[in-house]
Each structure stands twice: as C-alpha cells, then as structure tokens.
C-alpha cells in the first residue's frame, strides 16, 4: 500500500505511546504467570503505524507477548519511513502489510522508478522481496489470510440506479474518483481502474484514503467512486457499497509480522506466539473488529483482548 497506508487516519500526530511497558494500559493477566504460558522473556520493542487497524494489531502483539513473559515497549508513529529508520535495531517487531513492505524496501533500495515487486499473490510478493529482507536484516513470520487492500465504493443509490456490484460493471462509465494523492499511476488504483476495468476517470480528487472527506465527497455526489480499504467497517452504516474487485487489481496487503532477524534468532519462540494470531485473523473478522472501533467507538486495547480471548489465544 506504500504511501497510502501512511495517509490513513492516524490516532495521534508524531509519536504515540501505547505503553511504556507491558500492561501499563492493557489490563489483563500478569505477564508470564500461567503455568502453560509459552516459553519466553526479556524485552521486546514493538512499533508500527498509528491508524486504528494497525494500533489494534499492535495491541494484539502486545497482549500476546506480555502473556508469553516479555516486557514490551509499544511506540506507534504516523508513517512507515519513521519506524523503518530504527527497524531493525531499536525496534524488534512490527505489524506489517506484505505488499506495502515490499514496495517500501524496493523503492528505498532501487529508487522510486524501480520495477514493482508487489503482486496480488502474497507468497509471490514475499519471495520477490527475499533478498531485500535479508539485506535489511528482517524476517517475516507466517502471513495472515486477512488482507487490507485497496477497495472502491459507491453510494447504495448509485449501485442500484446503475446496476453495479463489481468494478467490471463500471466499464465505460465516466467518473470522478475521490482517493489518495498517489492514486493516479498506481496499478491498484487509477492506472488499474483505467487499464484493466476500462473506467473513464475524469478527475481524481486528492482527498485521502478513506476518511471523512473521501466518504462525504461520494455521498454529496462530487465524486461517484471513492477509495478505501477491504477491511473498512463503516460503509454500510453510511449508505455506501464496496464494489467487488473481480479482476484482481488489488495487491497482496496481507498482515504479516516483521521481526528483526537478530532478535528472532535469539528468541525463536516469538513465532510460536504470533503465528497463531495470523492464522486466526481473516479479512472478514478484521473488518468486524474495525467496525467495533470506528462505529461503536470501542478502544483498540479492549477489542484486541476480546478477540484474543474469543479465539483461545489468551486466557
């Protein structure tokens, strides 16, 4: 998702401290007290971006690693390029998105015009960045089925009047698109809508990735099509409808834990702690969790704990 993920609504400007150490603001069982807790211990630094979904997943990491006996320090920031200055190094673990990480590493190493290596297939995307990961000293654990990719929406009224449920149904239609600033040339955004789906995009309004301005532009009829995420849980409540990406221009933005290779070598049990979470998350249940935060105004820490307990990952 490259820059678009950096443009998502953030919970705070600059550095956001979720907790100076484990359990400061995530109330739960005392770390490492259960007899059946996984083997583990020591200090672990977690970072990532601060938009609600990323903060939710970071809270899950925090709870699970605390339960495994680690002392955690969680520091969320606005953008990927901020935490990547300290990862790996001062930062040990990051909740990542496969395609966005691949694009970041590729363009950082090879320039903004580098041949893209992110695809719609998560395993292919991970394989394509293998050398870049090794050079950086980063290892990836198991990717989740859950993916937070680009998605496009219209109003319920537009969908019914125009008879559209998929992006293919939009072929030949002239629209204004409300989207992020980097949408124009992206194969999973402006370029893909034009070249793959044959949509005539008259104008792209740089109103952001999802968010109030983008939603309102479509609701007001200023734009007919808007950009958001596959895990957006707010659309139905606003009278908006996500169109199916039936020809698959979306990239593989599967959730995946990124870990300092040096830290993982010293703490191999980290994989046993975080891989079960990746197996439990799906696009559907992640969307439901996002809805609880965005619509029901529940706190990320509370939603995280409830989910982990319901999945049997946390007592």
C-alpha positions in Angstrom: 0.0 0.0 0.0 3.1 2.2 0.1 2.3 5.8 0.7 -1.5 5.4 1.0 -1.1 3.5 4.3 0.8 6.5 5.6 -2.1 8.7 4.7 -4.7 6.7 6.6 -6.3 8.4 9.6 -3.9 8.4 12.5 -4.6 8.2 16.2 -2.1 10.9 17.0 0.5 13.1 15.3 4.1 12.1 15.6 5.0 9.5 18.2 2.2 7.7 20.0 3.0 5.7 23.1 0.6 2.9 23.6 2.5 1.8 26.6 5.9 2.3 28.1 6.0 -1.3 29.1 3.7 -4.3 29.1 0.4 -3.9 31.0 0.6 -0.1 31.6 -2.6 0.5 29.6 -3.6 -3.0 28.6 -5.1 -4.5 31.7 -5.0 -8.3 31.7 -3.3 -11.2 33.3 0.0 -10.6 34.9 2.7 -11.3 32.3 4.1 -14.8 32.3 2.2 -16.1 35.3 0.4 -19.0 33.8 2.0 -22.4 34.0 1.1 -23.1 30.4 2.4 -19.8 29.1 4.8 -20.1 26.2 8.5 -20.0 27.0 9.8 -16.5 26.6 11.0 -13.4 28.3 13.2 -10.4 28.1 12.4 -7.0 26.5 10.8 -6.5 23.1 10.2 -3.2 21.3 7.1 -3.1 19.0 6.4 -0.3 16.6 4.3 0.4 13.5 1.8 2.9 12.2 -0.8 4.5 14.4 -4.0 4.3 12.3 -6.7 2.3 14.1 -6.3 -1.1 12.4 -2.5 -1.1 12.9 -3.0 0.1 16.5 -5.4 -2.8 17.0 -2.9 -5.4 15.7 -0.1 -3.8 17.7 -2.3 -4.2 20.8 -2.7 -7.9 20.0 1.0 -8.3 19.7 1.5 -6.5 23.0 -1.0 -8.7 24.9 0.3 -12.0 23.4 4.0 -11.2 24.1 3.2 -9.9 27.6 1.4 -13.2 28.2 4.4 -15.0 26.9 6.6 -13.4 29.6 8.1 -10.5 27.6 8.3 -6.9 28.8 7.0 -4.8 25.9 7.5 -1.3 24.8 5.0 -0.1 22.1 5.6 3.0 20.1 3.4 3.8 17.2 4.1 6.6 14.6 2.5 8.3 11.7 4.4 6.7 8.8 6.4 3.6 7.8 9.5 5.6 6.9 9.7 6.9 10.5 9.9 3.5 12.2 12.0 1.9 9.5 14.8 4.2 10.5 15.1 2.2 13.7 14.0 -1.2 12.4 15.8 -3.5 12.9 17.8 -2.1 15.7 16.0 -0.3 18.5 12.8 -1.8 17.2 12.3 -5.6 17.2 8.8 -6.4 15.9 6.4 -4.6 13.6 2.9 -5.5 12.3 3.3 -5.2 8.6 1.4 -5.4 5.3 3.2 -7.6 2.7 2.8 -5.5 -0.5 3.4 -2.2 1.2 6.6 -3.5 2.9 7.8 -4.9 -0.4 7.2 -1.6 -2.2 8.9 0.3 0.5 12.0 -1.9 0.6 12.2 -1.9 -3.2 11.9 1.8 -3.8 14.2 2.6 -0.9 16.9 0.3 -2.3 16.3 0.8 -6.1 14.6 4.2 -6.4 11.1 5.4 -7.0 11.0 4.1 -10.6 12.1 0.6 -9.7 10.2 -2.3 -11.3 7.4 -3.2 -8.9 7.8 -6.4 -7.0 4.5 -6.4 -5.1 1.8 -8.6 -6.7 -1.7 -9.8 -5.9 -0.2 -13.1 -4.6 1.2 -12.9 -1.1 3.7 -15.8 -1.4 5.0 -14.4 -4.7 5.3 -10.9 -3.1 7.2 -12.3 -0.1 9.5 -14.3 -2.4 10.2 -11.2 -4.5 11.5 -9.3 -1.5 13.5 -12.1 0.0 16.9 -10.6 -0.9 15.8 -7.1 0.2 14.6 -8.5 3.6 17.9 -10.3 4.0 19.9 -7.2 3.2 17.9 -5.3 5.8 18.1 -7.9 8.5 14.3 -8.5 8.6 12.5 -11.9 8.8 8.8 -12.4 8.2 6.7 -14.8 10.1 3.6 -16.5 8.6 1.3 -14.1 6.7 -2.3 -14.0 7.6 -5.3 -14.6 5.3 -6.5 -11.2 6.4 -5.7 -8.6 3.8 -6.2 -4.8 3.9 -6.0 -3.9 0.2 -7.4 -1.0 -1.9 -11.1 -1.2 -2.4 -13.6 1.1 -4.2 -17.1 2.2 -3.2 -20.2 4.0 -4.5 -23.4 5.0 -2.8 -26.2 2.5 -2.4 -28.3 4.7 -4.6 -25.7 4.8 -7.4 -25.2 1.0 -7.2 -28.9 0.4 -7.6 -29.6 3.0 -10.3 -26.6 2.0 -12.4 -26.9 -1.8 -11.7 -23.3 -2.1 -10.5 -21.9 -4.6 -8.0 -18.4 -5.2 -9.4 -15.7 -2.9 -10.8 -16.2 -4.6 -14.2 -19.8 -3.2 -14.2 -18.2 0.2 -14.2 -16.6 -0.3 -17.6 -17.1 2.7 -19.9 -18.5 4.9 -17.2 -17.1 8.4 -16.7 -16.5 9.1 -13.0 -14.7 11.4 -10.6 -12.7 9.4 -8.1 -12.0 10.5 -4.5 -8.7 8.9 -3.5 -5.2 9.3 -2.1 -2.7 11.6 -3.7 -0.6 8.7 -5.1 -3.5 7.0 -6.8 -3.0 8.3 -10.4 -0.3 5.9 -11.6 -0.8 3.0 -9.2 -1.8 -0.4 -10.8 -4.1 -1.0 -7.8 -5.7 2.4 -8.1 -6.0 4.9 -11.0 -4.0 3.0 -13.6 -5.7 -0.3 -12.8 -9.2 1.2 -13.0 -8.4 2.7 -16.4 -6.3 -0.1 -18.0 -7.9 -3.2 -16.5 -11.5 -2.1 -15.9 -11.9 0.5 -18.7 -13.3 3.1 -16.4 -13.0 6.7 -17.7 -11.7 8.7 -14.7 -12.4 12.3 -15.5 -10.7 13.6 -12.3 -9.0 12.3 -9.2 -9.8 14.4 -6.1 -6.8 14.0 -3.6 -9.0 13.7 -0.5 -7.2 10.7 1.1 -7.5 7.0 1.6 -11.0 6.5 3.1 -11.8 9.0 5.8 -14.5 11.6 6.2 -13.6 13.8 3.2 -13.5 10.9 0.8 -16.8 9.5 2.1 -18.5 12.8 2.1 -17.4 13.6 -1.5 -19.1 10.5 -2.7 -22.2 11.0 -0.5 -22.5 14.5 -1.9 -22.2 13.4 -5.5 -19.0 15.4 -6.0 -17.3 12.0 -6.8 -19.0 8.9 -7.9 -16.3 6.5 -6.8 -14.2 6.5 -3.7 -11.1 4.7 -2.4 -11.0 2.9 0.9 -9.8 -0.5 2.4 -11.1 -4.0 2.1 -11.4 -4.0 5.9 -13.4 -0.8 6.1 -16.3 -1.5 8.5 -18.0 1.9 8.1 -19.5 1.7 4.6 -22.9 0.1 5.3 -23.7 2.5 8.1 -23.1 5.4 5.7 -25.2 4.0 2.9 -22.1 3.2 0.8 -21.4 -0.1 -1.1 -18.0 -1.7 -1.8 -17.6 -2.9 -5.4 -16.0 -6.3 -6.0 -12.5 -6.2 -7.5 -13.5 -9.1 -9.8 -10.4 -8.8 -12.0 -8.0 -8.6 -9.1 -6.0 -5.3 -9.3 -5.5 -5.2 -5.5 -2.1 -6.1 -4.2 -1.4 -8.7 -1.5 -1.7 -6.5 1.6 -1.8 -9.5 3.9 -1.0 -8.8 7.5 2.4 -10.3 8.5 4.7 -10.0 11.5 8.1 -8.5 10.6 10.8 -9.3 13.1 14.4 -8.3 13.4 16.3 -11.4 12.2 18.9 -11.0 15.1 16.0 -10.8 17.6 14.2 -13.8 16.1 17.4 -15.9 16.2 17.7 -15.0 19.9 14.0 -15.5 20.6 12.6 -18.2 18.2 9.5 -18.6 20.4 8.2 -15.3 19.0 7.0 -17.3 16.0 5.0 -19.6 18.3 3.4 -16.6 19.9 2.4 -14.6 16.8 1.8 -17.2 14.1 -1.4 -18.5 15.8 -2.8 -14.9 15.7 -2.1 -14.7 11.9 -3.9 -18.0 11.5 -6.9 -16.7 13.4 -7.3 -13.4 11.5 -9.4 -13.2 8.4 -10.4 -10.2 6.2 -14.0 -10.7 7.5 -13.2 -10.8 11.2 -10.7 -7.9 10.9 -13.5 -5.9 9.2 -15.8 -6.7 12.1 -13.1 -5.6 14.6 -12.6 -2.3 12.7 -16.3 -1.7 12.8 -16.3 -2.0 16.6 -13.7 0.7 16.8 -15.0 3.0 14.0 -18.7 2.7 14.5 -19.2 1.5 18.1 -16.2 3.6 19.4 -14.6 0.8 21.3 -11.0 1.1 22.3 -8.4 -0.9 20.3 -7.0 -2.5 23.5 -10.4 -3.7 24.5 -11.3 -5.1 21.1 -7.9 -6.8 20.9 -8.3 -8.5 24.3 -11.8 -9.6 23.5 -10.7 -11.1 20.2 -7.7 -13.0 21.6 -9.8 -14.4 24.4 -12.6 -15.5 22.0 -10.0 -17.3 19.8 -8.5 -19.1 22.7 -5.2 -17.3 22.2 -5.3 -15.5 25.6 -6.8 -16.8 28.9 
